[in-house]
Amino acid sequence: MIYQGIFNIISLYLEDVDLFYNAIENYFRNLITNNIKTNVSNQEELQVELIKLGRLITNEFINLGFDKEYIKNQFSDPFLYSLEENPPSYLSIYDSYTQKFSYIVNEIFMEKFVNYIIDPNITDLMLSWRSKGILPIEFIMELTNLKNLYSKYPDKEENLRKYLLIKNKITEKLNNNKSKIENFELIEKPKEKLQLTYLIYRIIGFFNLVNSFDFSTIMDYLTSNEEEWLVTIPLVTLKNPDLYYCGLYIAKELNVRIDRNKAKNFLLELYEEGIDEFEAPLMEATDGIYYFLKATHFMKLWLPEPKIKQLIETPNKFFEPNYLKRLETSQLVIILKIYNILNSSNVERNINAIIEELDTRVTPDGIKQYRDGFITSEATYYILFCNYMRNTLEKLKDYDLLESVISRIYRNLEILEFTADMNYDLISELIYSLEILKLYNCIETKEMIFKLSQYLFPPEVLETILKEKESFIKKAEFRHFKVDRITGETIR
C-alpha cells in the first residue's frame, strides 16, 4: 500500500507505460495458453485451474529472477482462488487472470521499475526481460531518462531511496525475529502479551506477510482460553488496546473459531458496566468506547438506538476549551470518528469545539499530541485522517509531514527489539507512521499525489503530472486500495 501513490505518479509521468502493460498482458496470456486449460465447464473445474494458474505464474516469476519467498507470498492470497465472495459469471481462465492476477503481476514489475531508479543491480534483470519480449524498448528508454533525471536532484534520490527501503528493512526485521513472533508459547503469561501480538500482527498484515508466519500457537490459545482473554483492562488507550479487542481482532483476521455467543454476551455485559461507571462515556472512556464499537461490528452485534444514544450523550461542560485541551489529539479525533460512524445528529456545536482545539495542535514543526506536548506519529495520523474524513485536506497543503514521518520510522526501527518486554509505544508509533504512508498513497486525490511527488520525485515529474486534464488517476492497471472516509479501514 505504500507503493500505490508512486505507481500512480509513474503511470502519469511515463507516456509509454501502456506499452509495458500491453507487453506484460501478451506475455502472460501466451504463457497461460501454452500451459493451462483456458475454458472450463463448471466452477469446480475453474477452481482447479485457478490453483494451477497461481502455481504457473509463481514459477514464471521465479524463472524471471524474482525472489522465491517474496513471489510465493504475493500469490498466496486466498482471494485469488476464492469463488465464494463474488461467484464469477465467467468460466474463462483468461478472465480470471484479468480480474484477479494481472493487477498483482503489474505491481510486482512496477515495484522493480521504481527500485531501478536507485539500484543499478536491477539493470541486468531488465535487460533479460527485454530479451524475452516483456519490456518494450520505448518504455525502457523512458524509465532510463527518469533515472538519469535524478542525477540532477541528489536530495530527491536520497528521499526515494529511504522511502523504498522501508519495506525491506521492516520485512528483514520481522523475518529475523520470526521464531520469536511465532513461538507465542515461549512468552510467559500469554494473556499479558496478547496486546503485543496484536501490534506485531498489525505490521505483518500491513505488508501482506501473514502467510509467511505460522500463527497456529496464537490461534490455539484464542480457541482454548476464551475466559482468559475475553476481559477488559484498566487504562485503555490507542497504544494500549483492550485485551478482548486484541483477541477478537486476531480471531477475525485469522478465521479462528471462537464461541461467538460467549463473545456477544461479554460485550453486552461490558456495555452495562461502562454505562454505570461514567457520567460521559464518550469523553471519559473514549478509547474503550471506540474498541467496544469496533468489536460489536466484528461480532455483528447491533445495539438498539437508545443504547447507542446513552453512549454518546455528553453534558456541554465536557466540550469547554479547558476540558478539551487536556485530551490527546488522537482522542479528540476518535470522538469525531465515533460521531461519524454512528451518524450522530445535533452534535455540530461539539464538533466545532473539537475542531478548534485540534487546530491548535498543528504547527510548522509537526503535529502535537497535546497543545504543549510532543510531536508524534499517532497525532499526525489522526489529524491527517480527520481532514480526509471531513474533506478538508486543503488545510494541510503547507505542511511537509513526510520527511519527519520517514525519519521517525528509521529511528524507531533502529531501537526496536523483539523481546517479551518490548516497548508498546515504540511499535505503536511505527504502526501509525505506516498508516500515514498508507493515507498518502491510498487517498488518491490531487493534494496527496502532489505531496508524494513533491517529496520523492524531481520537479519535472510534478510539472508533467499536474498538466493532466482528465481524471488524475489513470485506468487501474494495478490494485487501487481505498481508505474508508468514515472508519479509516482499507477497502480492497
Residue, then its C-alpha position, 0 to 999 in steps of 0.5 A: m500500500i505504500y507503493q500505490g501513490i508512486f505507481n500512480i505518479i509513474s503511470l502519469y509521468l511515463e507516456d509509454v507505460d501502456l506499452f509495458y502493460n500491453a507487453i506484460e498482458n501478451y506475455f502472460r496470456n501466451l504463457i497461460t495458453n501454452n500451459i493451462k486449460t483456458n475454458v472450463s465447464n463448471q466452477e469446480e473445474l475453474q477452481v482447479e485451474l485457478i490453483k494451477l494458474g497461481r502455481l504457473i505464474t509463481n514459477e514464471f516469476i521465479n524463472l524471471g529472477f524474482d525472489k522465491e519467498y517474496i513471489k510465493n507470498q504475493f500469490s498466496d492470497p486466498f482471494l485469488y482462488s476464492l469463488e465464494e465472495n463474488p461467484p464469477s459469471y465467467l468460466s474463462i481462465y483468461d478472465s480470471y487472470t484479468q480480474k484477479f492476477s494481472y493487477i498483482v503481476n503489474e505491481i510486482f514489475m512496477e515495484k522493480f521499475v521504481n527500485y531501478i531508479i536507485d539500484p543499478n543491480i536491477t539493470d541486468l534483470m531488465l535487460s533479460w526481460r527485454s530479451k524475452g519480449i516483456l519490456p518494450i524498448e520505448f518504455i525502457m528508454e523512458l524509465t532510463n531518462l527518469k533515472n538519469l533525471y535524478s542525477k540532477y536532484p541528489d536530495k530527491e534520490e536520497n528521499l526515494r531511496k529511504y522511502l523504498l527501503i522501508k519495506n525491506k528493512i521492516t520485512e528483514k526485521l520481522n523475518n529475523n525475529k520470526s521464531k520469536i513472533e511465532n513461538f507465542e508459547l515461549i512468552e510467559k503469561p500469554k494473556e499479558k502479551l496478547q496486546l503485543t501480538y496484536l501490534i506485531y500482527r498489525i505490521i505483518g498484515f500491513f505488508n501482506l506477510v501473514n502467510s509467511f508466519d505460522f500463527s497456529t500457537i496464537m490461534d490455539y490459545l484464542t480457541s482454548n482460553e476464551e475466559e482468559w482473554l475475553v476481559t477488559i483492562p484498566l487504562v485503555t488507550l490507542k497504544n494500549p488496546d483492550l485485551y478482548y479487542c486484541g483477541l477478537y481482532i486476531a480471531k477475525e483476521l485469522n478465521v479462528r473459531i471462537d464461541r461467538n455467543k460467549a463473545k456477544n454476551f461479554l460485550l453486552e455485559l461490558y456495555e452495562e458496566g461502562i454505562d454505570e461507571f461514567e457520567a460521559p462515556l464518550m469523553e471519559a472512556t473514549d478509547g474503550i468506547y471506540y474498541f467496544l464499537k469496533a468489536t460489536h461490528f466484528m461480532k455483528l452485534w447491533l445495539p438498539e438506538p437508545k443504547i447507542k444514544q446513552l453512549i454518546e450523550t455528553p453534558n456541554k461542560f465536557f466540550e469547554p476549551n479547558y476540558l478539551k485541551r487536556l485530551e490527546t489529539s488522537q482522542l479528540v479525533i476518535i470522538l469525531k470518528i465515533y460521531n461519524i460512524l454512528n451518524s450522530s445528529n445535533v452534535e455540530r456545536n461539539i464538533n466545532a469545539i473539537i475542531e478548534e482545539l485540534d487546530t491548535r495542535v498543528t504547527p510548522d514543526g509537526i503535529k502535537q499530541y497535546r497543545d504543549g506536548f510532543i510531536t508524534s506519529e499517532a497525532t499526525y495520523y489522526i489529524l491527517f485522517c480527520n481532514y480526509m474524513r471531513n474533506t478538508l485536506e486543503k488545510l494541510k497543503d503547507y505542511d511537509l509531514l513526510e520527511s519527519v514521518i520517514s525519519r521517525i520510522y528509521r529511528n524507531l526501527e533502529i531501537l526496536e527489539f523483539t523481546a517479551d518486554m518490548n516497548y508498546d509505544l515504540i511499535s505503536e508509533l511505527i504502526y501509525s507512521l505506516e498508516i500515514l504512508k498508507l493515507y498518502n498513497c491510498i487517498e488518491t486525490k490531487e493534494m496527496i499525489f502532489k505531496l508524494s511527488q513533491y517529496l520523492f520525485p524531481p520537479e519535472v515529474l510534478e510539472t508533467i503530472l499536474k498538466e493532466k486534464e482528465s481524471f488524475i488517476k489513470k485506468a487501474e492497471f494495478r490494485h487501487f486500495k481505498v481508505d474508508r472516509i468514515t472508519g479509516e479501514t482499507i477497502r480492497 
